[in-house]
Amino acid sequence: MILVTGIGGGLAQRVVARLLGSGHDVVGVDYRADVELSSDIARIPVYRASYNKSAFEDVFRRHDFDAVLHLGRVGNLAESTGKRFELNVLGSQKVMHLCVQHNVRSLIVLSTFHIYGADPRNPTPIAEGEPLRAGFEFPQIADAIQLDNMAGAWIYQHPPVRTVVLRPTHVVGPNIQNTMCTLLRQPRVPYIAGFNPMMQFLHEDDLAGAIIAAVSGTSRGVFNVAGNDAVPWRTALAICGVKGFPLPSALSRRLLPTVFRQPPYLVNFLKHPCIIDDSAFRHTFGFRAALQLDETLQTTVAEARSSG
Amino acid sequence: MVNLTDFGTVDKAVDQAIDALPNHTNRYGYDAWGFSPEVAKRGYTFGKRVFLPYFRPTVTGIENLSAGRVMIVANHSGQVPIDGAIVALTCLLHGKPPRLVRAMVERWFPNVPFISDFLFRCGAVLGDPVNCRNLLLDDQSILVFPEGVRGSGKTWAKRYQLAEFGRGFMRLALQTDTPIVPCAIIGGEESIVSLHNAKTLAKWVGIPYLPITPLTPLLGPFGYLPLPVKFRIHFGKPLTFSGRYDDEDSVVNAKVDTVRSQISSLIEHGLEERKSVFY
C-alpha cells in the first residue's frame, strides 16, 4: 500500500492512476478541503489532514504503507510564509518521522529545481551538488530549500527508509495548474526584453514516470529530473503557438508578480537560465522522458488554445 | 570596405565554416548553453564584415589549433573584448578544421540585455569552471584570458605587460587533460587607449573599470570608439601538462608561468616584427 500526499494536485492524481493500473493500493491525503478526484481514481480513500497535525498520524495507524510519495509540497505563495513553513518543513518532518516509526520502506520527496534559482552566475548544466542560490534574492523560498535539505539529510540519518528526493525542472501538462502552466495558457505571454534564457520542461506524465521509477528502484539520493532538450523561452512560446510580448526588465519585477501572478522568484527564470543536469537520475533509475518537447508544451496549452 | 547593405545575408565562408562544425545542438537547433548555429551565422557574418575590414587581422600559427578539446590562452587588452571577437573569427574562418571558440564572459555580463543574449547564441558562455569543464569534456575549444579584467582594463603605461595570471585555467587543463595553445594578441592595447582608470566612478556605476581615453575630454562617449589599428594574432605550439590538478598553488603556479612566458615571448616577437601600429 502506498500513501500519496497532495492528492488534490494534478500530478499526484496522474501518479495514482498509474499505481492503480499496476495493481497497487493507494491512499491519498491533502491539507486542502476541496479535493476533487478524477473519475479513474475516485475509488481510493482520501483523508483531509495537515501534514503537521496529529490527525495525520491516524492515517499511518489505519494503513500499513510500504511506500510514501510526499508530493504535497506547497509552492503557492498565496499561502503565508508561516503556513508554508508549517506544511512544508514541519509537515515533511512529520512525514519522515512517521515513515521511520511505521517501518515504511521507501519515501519519495518531491522537491523543485526552483531552489537553485535562476542566477546569472549559474553554470550549465547544474548538477545536484551545486549551491542553491535562490535564497539570495528571494528569502521567501526558504521553506522549499529547507524541505529539500532536510530530506537530503534523512537519506543518511534514517537508512532503513530508502529516501529519494526529486528536483524536477518546470513541470507542465494538461492537468497541472502551477504558475508556469498558467503563464503559458495566457492569450499573450510576457517575455523580458533583451533576455531569452534556455529552459527545460517536464511533462506531468514524464514526472509521474520518474516518480514511479524512483519508488520501484533500489537506490537513494537527491536527483534532478528534466525532460528532453532545452530551448529559449521565446522558442518555447513559438512551439506552444502563443504570441509573446516584451516587458522592460525594470518593470518585470513589479508587473509579473501582480498582473501575471508569478511568484517573484520565478521572474528571474525568464531572465537567466537554470539548466539542470539529470544524467544521475537517468543512469541510476534507467529513466528517460518519453515525450518530446513539442508534445510536452503543446498538450499543456491545447485546451486553453482551443477554448480561447 | 565595411559593407552594411547586405547585413541580412549570411556570408558564404561563415556559413560553410559553421556547417562544418561538429554538431552539438539538439533537434531545435540549440545546445545547452544557448548556442544557435543560425544566429551565430549572422553574428559571425557581422563580425566578418565589420571587424575584419576595420582591424585587418593577420594570423600566424593557426595550424597549432587542432581538432578536439583545446584551451586557447591569450593576453587580454583593449578595454572592450574586441580581442576575443577577433580570435573567435580567426579560429572559425582560418582554423583547419574550423573551430567554434567558446569565449568565457565575465560574471556581471549576463545582466546586460540584448548583447548577452546575442553573444550566448553566438557561442559565448559564462566564465565558470563548471562550464569550462563541461565544454572541454564535450571536446570543444574554449578561449581563456587568465588576466581577466586586470588585463582588459590595463592603462597605456602597462601595455603588453602581462598582468597576474589566475590558476583556474591550469587546474582545468590538468583535470581534463586539455592541451593549451598560447596566443598573443597584438593591436588590442592601441585600439582603445586608457590613460587612467577612473576606479571610484566605475565602482559607482557597477562596472569593473572605467578607462579615460585621450579623446574622452574632447569627444565624450565617442572617445571610446576603437582606433583602426591592425590586429596580429600569433598562436604558439600547443603545450601539454601533466600532474595533479589539485596540487599545491606553488606547483600549479610553475606550470602557469610556463604558459605566461610563452605568451610573453610570442608578444615580444610580434612587437619586434611590427613596423607600424596601423598597417
Interface residues (C-beta under 8 A of the other chain):
Chain A: P120 R121 N122 P123 T124 P125 A127 E130 I192 A193 G194 F195 N196 P197 M198 D229 A230 V231 P232 T235 I239 S249 H272 P273 I275 Q292 L293
Chain B: N26 R27 Y28 Y30 A32 W33 G34 R107 W108 P110 N111 P113 F114 S116 D117 V125 L126 D128 P129 V130 N131 N134
